[in-house]
Amino acid sequence: MTFSKQRFCLDWSMPPSETDWRNLQAAGVRLVMLPLPFADQTTLARLSSMGCKVVIRVPEGTYDDDFAPHRIPLQVAAASHACPVDAVILGVEPENGIRFDWGSPSWGQEQAYTHRARFDAVRIPLQAQGFKVVSPVCTLRNVTDD
């Protein structure tokens, strides 16, 4: 795939500062990954006015409650009215804190199944609304010799 500023994604992991806005303008990047908590109407409208699309990242731990399957799709839909949403990233590093390795109690299966159920409860309504949902899956960060 050829590099293009249209598909290069700038990742904002903190609320954007004026320096971030100037850098975005100077770089000409048109795709910005933005955590859902920072996807307020002002930020999204400013991105849209610059010709940008957003990839919304739903932080781990924010879709673990019973209201998430309703709340998060509504938040993403509201964001899409202010700025085009290219995709939604869901399920970022779910295994952080879960041990899947040999010798761990139950190998983390119970936590993994619970996480998957919570993940699907949010994923399905997002996809039903037409949003592309991306998941980076498990990275097994706690690799051991086992």
Buried (B, 14 or more C-beta within 10 A) or exposed (E): EEEEEEEEBBEBEEEBEEEBBEEBEEEEBBBBBBBBEBBBEEBBEBBBEBEBBBBBBBBBEBBEEEEBBEBBBEBBBEBBEBBBBBBBBBBBBBBEEBBBBEEBEEBBEEBBEEBEEBBEBBBEBBEEBEBEBBEEEBEEEBEEEE
